[in-house]
Amino acid sequence: ADTSTAVDIKTKDIDFGQPGQIKRIYKFYVTHRGSASNIQLSYAKDGDQDTYTEVGSELPETDAVTDWVTTAITPTAFSCNSVRLRLFSDGTTPANFEINDITVVYRIRSAR
């Protein structure tokens, strides 16, 4: 099996089209297929590109190479103007690993 140990995927800074609004982040959903061995999700807030917080456990390994699997990852809820996600491996990752999409569950915080 082909493997790669250099998985390090970072998204752009995501502000959900409302950069001036504070959002409360509740959950991430990652839709993936292939073996997700050693893949970990982390996030950085408000334009920070250096300080990432790891969330939950590694994505589960699956036998499904053709079927997409959605994994829910629940961080301790946090507030930010924008969020940047990073998926990285801390070990060997099978070459058949793919990400289809990432969904972020959030709410706009009302001004008080």
A tleap script that builds the chain and sets N, CA, C and O, in Angstrom:
source leaprc.protein.ff14SB
mol = sequence {
  NALA ASP THR SER THR ALA VAL ASP ILE LYS
  THR LYS ASP ILE ASP PHE GLY GLN PRO GLY
  GLN ILE LYS ARG ILE TYR LYS PHE TYR VAL
  THR HIE ARG GLY SER ALA SER ASN ILE GLN
  LEU SER TYR ALA LYS ASP GLY ASP GLN ASP
  THR TYR THR GLU VAL GLY SER GLU LEU PRO
  GLU THR ASP ALA VAL THR ASP TRP VAL THR
  THR ALA ILE THR PRO THR ALA PHE SER CYS
  ASN SER VAL ARG LEU ARG LEU PHE SER ASP
  GLY THR THR PRO ALA ASN PHE GLU ILE ASN
  ASP ILE THR VAL VAL TYR ARG ILE ARG SER
  ALA CARG
}
set mol.1.N position { 0.844 -1.196 0.000 }
set mol.1.CA position { 0.000 0.000 0.000 }
set mol.1.C position { 0.878 1.244 0.000 }
set mol.1.O position { 1.859 1.330 0.739 }
set mol.2.N position { 0.515 2.187 -0.826 }
set mol.2.CA position { 1.248 3.450 -0.859 }
set mol.2.C position { 0.887 4.257 0.381 }
set mol.2.O position { -0.263 4.266 0.821 }
set mol.3.N position { 1.882 4.927 0.931 }
set mol.3.CA position { 1.628 5.749 2.106 }
set mol.3.C position { 2.308 7.090 1.959 }
set mol.3.O position { 3.228 7.259 1.160 }
set mol.4.N position { 1.843 8.030 2.737 }
set mol.4.CA position { 2.462 9.346 2.799 }
set mol.4.C position { 2.460 9.766 4.254 }
set mol.4.O position { 1.462 9.575 4.948 }
set mol.5.N position { 3.549 10.330 4.728 }
set mol.5.CA position { 3.570 10.815 6.107 }
set mol.5.C position { 3.487 12.330 6.149 }
set mol.5.O position { 3.505 12.926 7.226 }
set mol.6.N position { 3.397 12.955 4.984 }
set mol.6.CA position { 3.471 14.414 4.918 }
set mol.6.C position { 2.116 15.071 4.737 }
set mol.6.O position { 2.016 16.086 4.047 }
set mol.7.N position { 1.062 14.515 5.343 }
set mol.7.CA position { -0.257 15.129 5.212 }
set mol.7.C position { -0.332 16.338 6.136 }
set mol.7.O position { -0.216 16.210 7.355 }
set mol.8.N position { -0.528 17.516 5.541 }
set mol.8.CA position { -0.661 18.756 6.318 }
set mol.8.C position { -1.490 19.716 5.472 }
set mol.8.O position { -0.951 20.458 4.651 }
set mol.9.N position { -2.805 19.696 5.678 }
set mol.9.CA position { -3.746 20.483 4.888 }
set mol.9.C position { -4.254 21.632 5.738 }
set mol.9.O position { -4.779 21.415 6.831 }
set mol.10.N position { -4.102 22.856 5.244 }
set mol.10.CA position { -4.600 24.021 5.974 }
set mol.10.C position { -5.582 24.774 5.091 }
set mol.10.O position { -5.336 24.962 3.900 }
set mol.11.N position { -6.694 25.205 5.674 }
set mol.11.CA position { -7.666 25.996 4.929 }
set mol.11.C position { -7.284 27.470 5.024 }
set mol.11.O position { -6.413 27.857 5.802 }
set mol.12.N position { -7.951 28.271 4.220 }
set mol.12.CA position { -7.816 29.718 4.365 }
set mol.12.C position { -8.522 30.147 5.648 }
set mol.12.O position { -9.175 29.339 6.308 }
set mol.13.N position { -8.388 31.398 5.986 }
set mol.13.CA position { -9.097 31.955 7.137 }
set mol.13.C position { -10.565 32.096 6.740 }
set mol.13.O position { -10.878 32.829 5.802 }
set mol.14.N position { -11.463 31.414 7.430 }
set mol.14.CA position { -12.886 31.373 7.065 }
set mol.14.C position { -13.664 32.315 7.979 }
set mol.14.O position { -13.674 32.135 9.197 }
set mol.15.N position { -14.321 33.328 7.387 }
set mol.15.CA position { -15.110 34.264 8.205 }
set mol.15.C position { -16.603 34.165 7.908 }
set mol.15.O position { -17.387 34.975 8.403 }
set mol.16.N position { -17.004 33.176 7.100 }
set mol.16.CA position { -18.409 32.905 6.784 }
set mol.16.C position { -19.095 34.107 6.145 }
set mol.16.O position { -20.308 34.273 6.273 }
set mol.17.N position { -18.319 34.948 5.456 }
set mol.17.CA position { -18.879 36.108 4.757 }
set mol.17.C position { -19.235 37.263 5.664 }
set mol.17.O position { -19.812 38.247 5.201 }
set mol.18.N position { -18.907 37.174 6.948 }
set mol.18.CA position { -19.228 38.233 7.908 }
set mol.18.C position { -18.021 38.465 8.818 }
set mol.18.O position { -18.030 38.053 9.978 }
set mol.19.N position { -16.976 39.127 8.291 }
set mol.19.CA position { -15.725 39.245 9.035 }
set mol.19.C position { -15.828 40.032 10.339 }
set mol.19.O position { -15.055 39.786 11.265 }
set mol.20.N position { -16.764 40.971 10.428 }
set mol.20.CA position { -16.863 41.790 11.623 }
set mol.20.C position { -17.694 41.187 12.745 }
set mol.20.O position { -17.740 41.720 13.854 }
set mol.21.N position { -18.347 40.077 12.449 }
set mol.21.CA position { -19.238 39.454 13.445 }
set mol.21.C position { -18.498 38.364 14.223 }
set mol.21.O position { -17.691 37.625 13.659 }
set mol.22.N position { -18.782 38.275 15.513 }
set mol.22.CA position { -18.222 37.201 16.325 }
set mol.22.C position { -19.111 35.968 16.181 }
set mol.22.O position { -20.334 36.052 16.291 }
set mol.23.N position { -18.476 34.828 15.934 }
set mol.23.CA position { -19.200 33.568 15.796 }
set mol.23.C position { -18.860 32.651 16.961 }
set mol.23.O position { -17.758 32.697 17.506 }
set mol.24.N position { -19.815 31.826 17.329 }
set mol.24.CA position { -19.603 30.779 18.323 }
set mol.24.C position { -19.533 29.472 17.545 }
set mol.24.O position { -20.498 29.097 16.880 }
set mol.25.N position { -18.394 28.768 17.621 }
set mol.25.CA position { -18.180 27.531 16.875 }
set mol.25.C position { -18.531 26.349 17.770 }
set mol.25.O position { -18.063 26.261 18.905 }
set mol.26.N position { -19.367 25.431 17.249 }
set mol.26.CA position { -19.847 24.306 18.041 }
set mol.26.C position { -19.363 22.941 17.570 }
set mol.26.O position { -19.101 22.064 18.393 }
set mol.27.N position { -19.239 22.746 16.248 }
set mol.27.CA position { -18.932 21.405 15.759 }
set mol.27.C position { -18.338 21.472 14.365 }
set mol.27.O position { -18.597 22.409 13.609 }
set mol.28.N position { -17.537 20.466 14.033 }
set mol.28.CA position { -16.988 20.296 12.686 }
set mol.28.C position { -17.430 18.933 12.174 }
set mol.28.O position { -17.455 17.961 12.928 }
set mol.29.N position { -17.777 18.862 10.895 }
set mol.29.CA position { -18.048 17.591 10.231 }
set mol.29.C position { -17.061 17.465 9.077 }
set mol.29.O position { -16.964 18.355 8.232 }
set mol.30.N position { -16.333 16.354 9.047 }
set mol.30.CA position { -15.381 16.102 7.967 }
set mol.30.C position { -15.878 14.888 7.196 }
set mol.30.O position { -16.039 13.812 7.772 }
set mol.31.N position { -16.123 15.050 5.894 }
set mol.31.CA position { -16.529 13.934 5.050 }
set mol.31.C position { -15.287 13.444 4.315 }
set mol.31.O position { -14.648 14.196 3.579 }
set mol.32.N position { -14.953 12.163 4.528 }
set mol.32.CA position { -13.703 11.614 3.999 }
set mol.32.C position { -13.906 10.178 3.561 }
set mol.32.O position { -14.916 9.554 3.886 }
set mol.33.N position { -12.939 9.659 2.823 }
set mol.33.CA position { -12.944 8.241 2.479 }
set mol.33.C position { -11.505 7.752 2.400 }
set mol.33.O position { -10.551 8.529 2.449 }
set mol.34.N position { -11.389 6.439 2.277 }
set mol.34.CA position { -10.064 5.846 2.373 }
set mol.34.C position { -9.730 5.677 3.839 }
set mol.34.O position { -10.547 5.986 4.707 }
set mol.35.N position { -8.572 5.202 4.111 }
set mol.35.CA position { -8.162 5.005 5.502 }
set mol.35.C position { -7.665 6.325 6.058 }
set mol.35.O position { -6.757 6.939 5.497 }
set mol.36.N position { -8.253 6.762 7.155 }
set mol.36.CA position { -7.904 8.065 7.733 }
set mol.36.C position { -6.883 7.905 8.849 }
set mol.36.O position { -6.896 8.651 9.828 }
set mol.37.N position { -6.013 6.942 8.697 }
set mol.37.CA position { -5.056 6.625 9.739 }
set mol.37.C position { -4.229 7.841 10.144 }
set mol.37.O position { -3.588 8.477 9.308 }
set mol.38.N position { -4.251 8.153 11.434 }
set mol.38.CA position { -3.412 9.193 12.038 }
set mol.38.C position { -3.780 10.633 11.662 }
set mol.38.O position { -2.996 11.545 11.925 }
set mol.39.N position { -4.956 10.864 11.050 }
set mol.39.CA position { -5.331 12.232 10.663 }
set mol.39.C position { -6.019 12.920 11.839 }
set mol.39.O position { -6.966 12.385 12.416 }
set mol.40.N position { -5.537 14.100 12.184 }
set mol.40.CA position { -6.021 14.865 13.337 }
set mol.40.C position { -6.511 16.231 12.841 }
set mol.40.O position { -5.910 16.808 11.934 }
set mol.41.N position { -7.592 16.751 13.425 }
set mol.41.CA position { -8.100 18.080 13.089 }
set mol.41.C position { -7.676 19.069 14.166 }
set mol.41.O position { -7.717 18.760 15.357 }
set mol.42.N position { -7.265 20.266 13.737 }
set mol.42.CA position { -6.991 21.348 14.673 }
set mol.42.C position { -7.500 22.642 14.055 }
set mol.42.O position { -7.832 22.686 12.871 }
set mol.43.N position { -7.559 23.701 14.868 }
set mol.43.CA position { -8.036 24.987 14.367 }
set mol.43.C position { -7.199 26.117 14.954 }
set mol.43.O position { -6.587 25.979 16.013 }
set mol.44.N position { -7.190 27.239 14.235 }
set mol.44.CA position { -6.588 28.477 14.724 }
set mol.44.C position { -7.632 29.567 14.551 }
set mol.44.O position { -8.468 29.494 13.650 }
set mol.45.N position { -7.588 30.586 15.420 }
set mol.45.CA position { -8.614 31.621 15.416 }
set mol.45.C position { -8.067 32.964 14.946 }
set mol.45.O position { -6.896 33.288 15.143 }
set mol.46.N position { -8.960 33.739 14.315 }
set mol.46.CA position { -8.751 35.165 14.051 }
set mol.46.C position { -7.445 35.487 13.332 }
set mol.46.O position { -6.724 36.406 13.719 }
set mol.47.N position { -7.149 34.721 12.282 }
set mol.47.CA position { -5.990 35.031 11.445 }
set mol.47.C position { -4.679 34.453 11.927 }
set mol.47.O position { -3.666 34.576 11.239 }
set mol.48.N position { -4.668 33.827 13.088 }
set mol.48.CA position { -3.439 33.216 13.599 }
set mol.48.C position { -3.049 32.044 12.691 }
set mol.48.O position { -3.874 31.174 12.414 }
set mol.49.N position { -1.800 32.021 12.230 }
set mol.49.CA position { -1.350 30.921 11.378 }
set mol.49.C position { -0.364 30.005 12.091 }
set mol.49.O position { 0.150 29.062 11.489 }
set mol.50.N position { -0.096 30.270 13.359 }
set mol.50.CA position { 0.938 29.529 14.072 }
set mol.50.C position { 0.420 28.695 15.242 }
set mol.50.O position { 0.993 27.649 15.545 }
set mol.51.N position { -0.648 29.134 15.905 }
set mol.51.CA position { -1.116 28.472 17.118 }
set mol.51.C position { -2.396 27.698 16.826 }
set mol.51.O position { -3.473 28.286 16.728 }
set mol.52.N position { -2.280 26.385 16.689 }
set mol.52.CA position { -3.425 25.532 16.401 }
set mol.52.C position { -3.803 24.727 17.643 }
set mol.52.O position { -2.938 24.281 18.395 }
set mol.53.N position { -5.109 24.549 17.844 }
set mol.53.CA position { -5.630 23.764 18.958 }
set mol.53.C position { -6.171 22.457 18.403 }
set mol.53.O position { -7.033 22.477 17.524 }
set mol.54.N position { -5.687 21.323 18.893 }
set mol.54.CA position { -6.175 20.029 18.421 }
set mol.54.C position { -7.572 19.771 18.968 }
set mol.54.O position { -7.897 20.150 20.093 }
set mol.55.N position { -8.398 19.111 18.140 }
set mol.55.CA position { -9.786 18.843 18.504 }
set mol.55.C position { -10.052 17.350 18.426 }
set mol.55.O position { -9.765 16.709 17.415 }
set mol.56.N position { -10.603 16.804 19.500 }
set mol.56.CA position { -11.065 15.414 19.475 }
set mol.56.C position { -9.956 14.423 19.211 }
set mol.56.O position { -8.781 14.710 19.438 }
set mol.57.N position { -10.337 13.257 18.733 }
set mol.57.CA position { -9.381 12.205 18.447 }
set mol.57.C position { -9.139 12.137 16.946 }
set mol.57.O position { -9.733 12.894 16.178 }
set mol.58.N position { -8.269 11.230 16.537 }
set mol.58.CA position { -7.979 11.087 15.115 }
set mol.58.C position { -9.243 10.657 14.370 }
set mol.58.O position { -10.134 10.030 14.942 }
set mol.59.N position { -9.303 11.011 13.070 }
set mol.59.CA position { -10.414 10.525 12.251 }
set mol.59.C position { -10.367 8.998 12.263 }
set mol.59.O position { -9.286 8.412 12.219 }
set mol.60.N position { -11.527 8.356 12.321 }
set mol.60.CA position { -11.530 6.889 12.414 }
set mol.60.C position { -11.057 6.240 11.122 }
set mol.60.O position { -11.295 6.752 10.028 }
set mol.61.N position { -10.390 5.112 11.266 }
set mol.61.CA position { -10.009 4.343 10.084 }
set mol.61.C position { -11.252 3.656 9.559 }
set mol.61.O position { -12.095 3.200 10.331 }
set mol.62.N position { -11.361 3.585 8.233 }
set mol.62.CA position { -12.496 2.901 7.621 }
set mol.62.C position { -11.980 1.940 6.573 }
set mol.62.O position { -10.895 2.129 6.022 }
set mol.63.N position { -12.756 0.915 6.302 }
set mol.63.CA position { -12.412 -0.008 5.223 }
set mol.63.C position { -12.931 0.518 3.896 }
set mol.63.O position { -12.537 0.051 2.828 }
set mol.64.N position { -13.820 1.499 3.984 }
set mol.64.CA position { -14.475 2.004 2.775 }
set mol.64.C position { -13.504 2.862 1.964 }
set mol.64.O position { -13.022 3.891 2.437 }
set mol.65.N position { -13.233 2.431 0.766 }
set mol.65.CA position { -12.389 3.220 -0.123 }
set mol.65.C position { -13.272 4.045 -1.053 }
set mol.65.O position { -12.880 5.128 -1.486 }
set mol.66.N position { -14.459 3.534 -1.361 }
set mol.66.CA position { -15.345 4.232 -2.289 }
set mol.66.C position { -16.466 4.972 -1.588 }
set mol.66.O position { -17.053 5.884 -2.170 }
set mol.67.N position { -16.782 4.601 -0.344 }
set mol.67.CA position { -17.892 5.230 0.361 }
set mol.67.C position { -17.398 6.396 1.205 }
set mol.67.O position { -16.407 6.286 1.926 }
set mol.68.N position { -18.111 7.518 1.100 }
set mol.68.CA position { -17.777 8.677 1.924 }
set mol.68.C position { -18.313 8.468 3.325 }
set mol.68.O position { -19.430 7.979 3.494 }
set mol.69.N position { -17.534 8.829 4.331 }
set mol.69.CA position { -17.910 8.709 5.736 }
set mol.69.C position { -17.831 10.105 6.340 }
set mol.69.O position { -16.864 10.830 6.104 }
set mol.70.N position { -18.846 10.488 7.123 }
set mol.70.CA position { -18.823 11.794 7.784 }
set mol.70.C position { -18.539 11.595 9.264 }
set mol.70.O position { -19.243 10.862 9.958 }
set mol.71.N position { -17.496 12.264 9.727 }
set mol.71.CA position { -17.100 12.189 11.133 }
set mol.71.C position { -17.419 13.522 11.798 }
set mol.71.O position { -17.006 14.574 11.310 }
set mol.72.N position { -18.154 13.484 12.912 }
set mol.72.CA position { -18.461 14.682 13.687 }
set mol.72.C position { -17.367 14.879 14.724 }
set mol.72.O position { -17.003 13.947 15.441 }
set mol.73.N position { -16.849 16.087 14.797 }
set mol.73.CA position { -15.801 16.420 15.757 }
set mol.73.C position { -16.304 17.599 16.578 }
set mol.73.O position { -16.616 18.654 16.026 }
set mol.74.N position { -16.383 17.423 17.891 }
set mol.74.CA position { -16.950 18.445 18.766 }
set mol.74.C position { -15.870 19.053 19.647 }
set mol.74.O position { -15.384 18.402 20.572 }
set mol.75.N position { -15.490 20.296 19.366 }
set mol.75.CA position { -14.531 20.970 20.232 }
set mol.75.C position { -15.249 21.525 21.461 }
set mol.75.O position { -16.478 21.498 21.532 }
set mol.76.N position { -14.491 22.021 22.414 }
set mol.76.CA position { -15.085 22.855 23.443 }
set mol.76.C position { -15.506 24.122 22.711 }
set mol.76.O position { -14.674 24.757 22.064 }
set mol.77.N position { -16.781 24.505 22.798 }
set mol.77.CA position { -17.289 25.651 22.020 }
set mol.77.C position { -16.412 26.872 22.273 }
set mol.77.O position { -15.978 27.121 23.397 }
set mol.78.N position { -16.158 27.630 21.202 }
set mol.78.CA position { -15.316 28.820 21.319 }
set mol.78.C position { -15.834 29.914 20.401 }
set mol.78.O position { -16.580 29.644 19.459 }
set mol.79.N position { -15.438 31.151 20.678 }
set mol.79.CA position { -15.864 32.299 19.880 }
set mol.79.C position { -14.677 32.855 19.110 }
set mol.79.O position { -13.538 32.815 19.576 }
set mol.80.N position { -14.969 33.379 17.908 }
set mol.80.CA position { -13.913 33.953 17.073 }
set mol.80.C position { -14.571 34.789 15.968 }
set mol.80.O position { -15.773 34.681 15.728 }
set mol.81.N position { -13.765 35.621 15.302 }
set mol.81.CA position { -14.227 36.312 14.096 }
set mol.81.C position { -14.047 35.426 12.881 }
set mol.81.O position { -14.862 35.450 11.958 }
set mol.82.N position { -12.963 34.634 12.881 }
set mol.82.CA position { -12.687 33.725 11.773 }
set mol.82.C position { -11.939 32.512 12.307 }
set mol.82.O position { -11.347 32.553 13.386 }
set mol.83.N position { -11.977 31.430 11.532 }
set mol.83.CA position { -11.321 30.190 11.942 }
set mol.83.C position { -10.583 29.600 10.742 }
set mol.83.O position { -11.052 29.692 9.608 }
set mol.84.N position { -9.455 29.010 10.997 }
set mol.84.CA position { -8.639 28.338 9.981 }
set mol.84.C position { -8.472 26.897 10.469 }
set mol.84.O position { -8.111 26.669 11.624 }
set mol.85.N position { -8.735 25.923 9.585 }
set mol.85.CA position { -8.644 24.519 9.970 }
set mol.85.C position { -7.373 23.891 9.425 }
set mol.85.O position { -6.873 24.280 8.369 }
set mol.86.N position { -6.861 22.919 10.159 }
set mol.86.CA position { -5.676 22.186 9.733 }
set mol.86.C position { -5.922 20.701 9.977 }
set mol.86.O position { -6.249 20.292 11.090 }
set mol.87.N position { -5.763 19.905 8.932 }
set mol.87.CA position { -5.804 18.450 9.052 }
set mol.87.C position { -4.391 17.957 8.798 }
set mol.87.O position { -3.803 18.245 7.755 }
set mol.88.N position { -3.848 17.216 9.751 }
set mol.88.CA position { -2.464 16.775 9.618 }
set mol.88.C position { -2.326 15.359 10.154 }
set mol.88.O position { -3.178 14.888 10.908 }
set mol.89.N position { -1.263 14.688 9.767 }
set mol.89.CA position { -1.021 13.335 10.260 }
set mol.89.C position { 0.137 13.351 11.231 }
set mol.89.O position { 1.118 14.073 11.050 }
set mol.90.N position { 0.004 12.537 12.269 }
set mol.90.CA position { 1.102 12.377 13.215 }
set mol.90.C position { 1.704 10.983 13.065 }
set mol.90.O position { 2.288 10.429 13.996 }
set mol.91.N position { 1.542 10.443 11.872 }
set mol.91.CA position { 2.078 9.120 11.561 }
set mol.91.C position { 1.853 8.829 10.101 }
set mol.91.O position { 1.619 9.746 9.314 }
set mol.92.N position { 1.920 7.579 9.727 }
set mol.92.CA position { 1.761 7.196 8.332 }
set mol.92.C position { 0.290 7.229 7.928 }
set mol.92.O position { -0.572 6.731 8.651 }
set mol.93.N position { 0.014 7.816 6.776 }
set mol.93.CA position { -1.347 7.921 6.263 }
set mol.93.C position { -1.425 7.229 4.905 }
set mol.93.O position { -0.601 7.505 4.033 }
set mol.94.N position { -2.395 6.338 4.705 }
set mol.94.CA position { -2.546 5.687 3.407 }
set mol.94.C position { -2.786 6.701 2.290 }
set mol.94.O position { -3.456 7.713 2.496 }
set mol.95.N position { -2.245 6.428 1.129 }
set mol.95.CA position { -2.338 7.346 -0.006 }
set mol.95.C position { -3.762 7.478 -0.534 }
set mol.95.O position { -4.050 8.418 -1.274 }
set mol.96.N position { -4.670 6.553 -0.170 }
set mol.96.CA position { -6.046 6.627 -0.680 }
set mol.96.C position { -6.933 7.556 0.138 }
set mol.96.O position { -8.124 7.671 -0.155 }
set mol.97.N position { -6.390 8.221 1.153 }
set mol.97.CA position { -7.194 9.126 1.980 }
set mol.97.C position { -7.591 10.365 1.187 }
set mol.97.O position { -6.746 11.004 0.560 }
set mol.98.N position { -8.895 10.708 1.219 }
set mol.98.CA position { -9.409 11.900 0.534 }
set mol.98.C position { -10.396 12.617 1.448 }
set mol.98.O position { -11.084 11.991 2.254 }
set mol.99.N position { -10.453 13.949 1.308 }
set mol.99.CA position { -11.462 14.751 1.997 }
set mol.99.C position { -12.404 15.295 0.933 }
set mol.99.O position { -11.958 15.847 -0.072 }
set mol.100.N position { -13.718 15.139 1.155 }
set mol.100.CA position { -14.700 15.690 0.233 }
set mol.100.C position { -15.121 17.085 0.675 }
set mol.100.O position { -15.118 18.018 -0.129 }
set mol.101.N position { -15.482 17.235 1.945 }
set mol.101.CA position { -15.886 18.550 2.435 }
set mol.101.C position { -15.759 18.621 3.939 }
set mol.101.O position { -15.639 17.609 4.631 }
set mol.102.N position { -15.791 19.858 4.425 }
set mol.102.CA position { -15.763 20.133 5.861 }
set mol.102.C position { -16.896 21.112 6.139 }
set mol.102.O position { -17.016 22.136 5.467 }
set mol.103.N position { -17.725 20.799 7.127 }
set mol.103.CA position { -18.820 21.670 7.524 }
set mol.103.C position { -18.547 22.183 8.933 }
set mol.103.O position { -18.118 21.426 9.805 }
set mol.104.N position { -18.796 23.464 9.149 }
set mol.104.CA position { -18.612 24.067 10.469 }
set mol.104.C position { -19.979 24.509 10.981 }
set mol.104.O position { -20.687 25.253 10.302 }
set mol.105.N position { -20.349 24.057 12.169 }
set mol.105.CA position { -21.606 24.475 12.800 }
set mol.105.C position { -21.292 25.649 13.712 }
set mol.105.O position { -20.490 25.538 14.639 }
set mol.106.N position { -21.942 26.785 13.431 }
set mol.106.CA position { -21.664 27.998 14.209 }
set mol.106.C position { -22.922 28.843 14.312 }
set mol.106.O position { -23.898 28.619 13.597 }
set mol.107.N position { -22.883 29.816 15.210 }
set mol.107.CA position { -23.963 30.796 15.343 }
set mol.107.C position { -23.310 32.163 15.450 }
set mol.107.O position { -22.238 32.312 16.038 }
set mol.108.N position { -23.970 33.159 14.874 }
set mol.108.CA position { -23.514 34.542 15.041 }
set mol.108.C position { -23.885 34.974 16.449 }
set mol.108.O position { -25.022 34.782 16.879 }
set mol.109.N position { -22.940 35.551 17.164 }
set mol.109.CA position { -23.239 36.054 18.509 }
set mol.109.C position { -23.908 37.406 18.395 }
set mol.109.O position { -23.438 38.281 17.669 }
set mol.110.N position { -24.993 37.574 19.106 }
set mol.110.CA position { -25.705 38.847 19.042 }
set mol.110.C position { -24.984 39.887 19.901 }
set mol.110.O position { -24.421 39.572 20.949 }
set mol.111.N position { -25.017 41.110 19.437 }
set mol.111.CA position { -24.392 42.201 20.203 }
set mol.111.C position { -25.236 42.467 21.441 }
set mol.111.O position { -26.466 42.464 21.376 }
set mol.112.N position { -24.573 42.696 22.564 }
set mol.112.CA position { -25.309 42.947 23.803 }
set mol.112.C position { -24.870 44.249 24.393 }
set mol.112.O position { -25.369 44.650 25.445 }
savepdb mol mol.pdb
quit
